Protein backbone atom coordinates (compact mmCIF):
# COMPACT_ATOMS: atom_id res chain seq x y z
CA UNK A 1 0.00 0.00 0.00
CA UNK A 2 1.46 3.37 -0.96
CA UNK A 3 1.68 6.32 1.41
CA UNK A 4 -1.19 8.25 -0.17
CA UNK A 5 -3.50 5.28 0.28
CA UNK A 6 -2.35 4.91 3.90
CA UNK A 7 -2.94 8.59 4.59
CA UNK A 8 -6.35 8.55 2.96
CA UNK A 9 -7.35 5.39 4.83
CA UNK A 10 -6.29 6.92 8.16
CA UNK A 11 -8.51 9.92 7.46
CA UNK A 12 -11.47 7.78 6.36
CA UNK A 13 -11.15 5.45 9.36
CA UNK A 14 -11.02 8.40 11.77
CA UNK A 15 -13.93 10.07 10.05
CA UNK A 16 -16.11 6.95 10.17
CA UNK A 17 -15.48 6.64 13.91
CA UNK A 18 -17.21 10.00 14.52
CA UNK A 19 -20.79 9.03 15.25
CA UNK A 20 -21.80 12.61 15.99
CA UNK A 21 -21.50 13.90 12.41
CA UNK A 22 -24.84 14.85 10.87
CA UNK A 23 -23.76 14.23 7.26
CA UNK A 24 -20.81 11.84 7.33
CA UNK A 25 -20.89 11.19 3.60
CA UNK A 26 -20.09 14.82 2.86
CA UNK A 27 -16.45 14.52 3.99
CA UNK A 28 -16.05 11.14 2.32
CA UNK A 29 -17.19 12.73 -0.94
CA UNK A 30 -14.85 15.64 -0.28
CA UNK A 31 -11.81 13.40 0.10
CA UNK A 32 -12.61 11.73 -3.22
CA UNK A 33 -12.94 15.13 -4.92
CA UNK A 34 -9.77 16.33 -3.20
CA UNK A 35 -7.89 13.28 -4.44
CA UNK A 36 -8.91 14.04 -8.04
CA UNK A 37 -7.85 17.66 -7.68
CA UNK A 38 -4.50 16.61 -6.17
CA UNK A 39 -3.91 14.09 -8.95
CA UNK A 40 -4.47 16.81 -11.52
CA UNK A 41 -2.66 19.75 -9.92
CA UNK A 42 -0.41 18.30 -7.20
CA UNK A 43 0.61 14.82 -8.42
CA UNK A 44 3.79 14.97 -6.33
CA UNK A 45 1.60 15.02 -3.18
CA UNK A 46 -0.19 11.84 -4.30
CA UNK A 47 3.15 10.17 -5.06
CA UNK A 48 4.82 11.35 -1.86
CA UNK A 49 2.47 12.86 0.76
CA UNK A 50 5.53 13.70 2.87
CA UNK A 51 5.89 16.82 0.68
CA UNK A 52 2.95 18.26 2.64
CA UNK A 53 5.35 18.60 5.59
CA UNK A 54 7.23 21.25 3.59
CA UNK A 55 4.14 23.40 3.03
CA UNK A 56 2.32 25.19 5.87
CA UNK A 57 -1.27 24.00 6.01
CA UNK A 58 -2.77 27.47 5.46
CA UNK A 59 -0.58 27.99 2.41
CA UNK A 60 -1.57 24.60 1.00
CA UNK A 61 -5.25 25.43 1.51
CA UNK A 62 -4.78 28.66 -0.44
CA UNK A 63 -2.97 26.84 -3.24
CA UNK A 64 -5.70 24.19 -3.47
CA UNK A 65 -8.35 26.91 -3.48
CA UNK A 66 -6.58 28.69 -6.34
CA UNK A 67 -6.42 25.50 -8.39
CA UNK A 68 -10.03 24.67 -7.60
CA UNK A 69 -11.08 28.15 -8.71
CA UNK A 70 -13.50 28.72 -5.84
CA UNK A 71 -13.61 28.76 -2.07
CA UNK A 72 -13.04 25.51 -0.25
CA UNK A 73 -16.08 24.05 1.45
CA UNK A 74 -15.95 23.23 5.14
CA UNK A 75 -15.75 19.55 4.19
CA UNK A 76 -12.73 20.19 1.94
CA UNK A 77 -11.02 22.17 4.70
CA UNK A 78 -11.73 19.29 7.07
CA UNK A 79 -10.10 16.87 4.64
CA UNK A 80 -6.94 18.98 4.44
CA UNK A 81 -6.84 19.33 8.23
CA UNK A 82 -7.23 15.57 8.52
CA UNK A 83 -4.46 14.85 6.02
CA UNK A 84 -2.08 17.06 7.97
CA UNK A 85 -3.20 15.47 11.24
CA UNK A 86 -2.23 11.99 10.07
CA UNK A 87 1.02 12.84 8.27
CA UNK A 88 2.98 11.91 11.36
CA UNK A 89 1.65 8.34 11.13
CA UNK A 90 3.26 7.63 7.76
C-alpha positions in Angstrom: 0.0 0.0 0.0 1.5 3.4 -1.0 1.7 6.3 1.4 -1.2 8.2 -0.2 -3.5 5.3 0.3 -2.3 4.9 3.9 -2.9 8.6 4.6 -6.4 8.5 3.0 -7.3 5.4 4.8 -6.3 6.9 8.2 -8.5 9.9 7.5 -11.5 7.8 6.4 -11.2 5.5 9.4 -11.0 8.4 11.8 -13.9 10.1 10.1 -16.1 7.0 10.2 -15.5 6.6 13.9 -17.2 10.0 14.5 -20.8 9.0 15.3 -21.8 12.6 16.0 -21.5 13.9 12.4 -24.8 14.9 10.9 -23.8 14.2 7.3 -20.8 11.8 7.3 -20.9 11.2 3.6 -20.1 14.8 2.9 -16.5 14.5 4.0 -16.1 11.1 2.3 -17.2 12.7 -0.9 -14.9 15.6 -0.3 -11.8 13.4 0.1 -12.6 11.7 -3.2 -12.9 15.1 -4.9 -9.8 16.3 -3.2 -7.9 13.3 -4.4 -8.9 14.0 -8.0 -7.9 17.7 -7.7 -4.5 16.6 -6.2 -3.9 14.1 -9.0 -4.5 16.8 -11.5 -2.7 19.8 -9.9 -0.4 18.3 -7.2 0.6 14.8 -8.4 3.8 15.0 -6.3 1.6 15.0 -3.2 -0.2 11.8 -4.3 3.2 10.2 -5.1 4.8 11.4 -1.9 2.5 12.9 0.8 5.5 13.7 2.9 5.9 16.8 0.7 3.0 18.3 2.6 5.4 18.6 5.6 7.2 21.2 3.6 4.1 23.4 3.0 2.3 25.2 5.9 -1.3 24.0 6.0 -2.8 27.5 5.5 -0.6 28.0 2.4 -1.6 24.6 1.0 -5.2 25.4 1.5 -4.8 28.7 -0.4 -3.0 26.8 -3.2 -5.7 24.2 -3.5 -8.4 26.9 -3.5 -6.6 28.7 -6.3 -6.4 25.5 -8.4 -10.0 24.7 -7.6 -11.1 28.1 -8.7 -13.5 28.7 -5.8 -13.6 28.8 -2.1 -13.0 25.5 -0.3 -16.1 24.0 1.4 -15.9 23.2 5.1 -15.7 19.5 4.2 -12.7 20.2 1.9 -11.0 22.2 4.7 -11.7 19.3 7.1 -10.1 16.9 4.6 -6.9 19.0 4.4 -6.8 19.3 8.2 -7.2 15.6 8.5 -4.5 14.8 6.0 -2.1 17.1 8.0 -3.2 15.5 11.2 -2.2 12.0 10.1 1.0 12.8 8.3 3.0 11.9 11.4 1.7 8.3 11.1 3.3 7.6 7.8 
